[in-house]
């Protein structure tokens, strides 16, 4: 029972972070890429984030490139591309969906 309550809290927090990003992706960014492994435990939170929030993000940003790159054994990572080809990456190892949403929120709101 406690596990379900904790999971619900994480989903609510991740949803709030995704809502705060909303349609602001293109404000500072040119592209977002999520690299993950299809099966590793370290990528589970990224898989959960994609399953629960990708459609919402894409609907809010239909023209913005949100790329999902799956590769066996790869370390999960968020790549943000800004103007002039500047890129920034954030390691997502062993994060839950809420932490992935917060990492996305951070790169969206920061400048390169």
Buried (B, 14 or more C-beta within 10 A) or exposed (E): EEEEEEEEEBBEBBBBBBBBBEEBBEEBBBBBBBBBBEEBEBBBBBBBBBEBBBEBBEEBBEEBEBEEEBEEEBBBBBBBBBEEEEEBEBEBEEBBBBBBBBBBBBBBEEEB
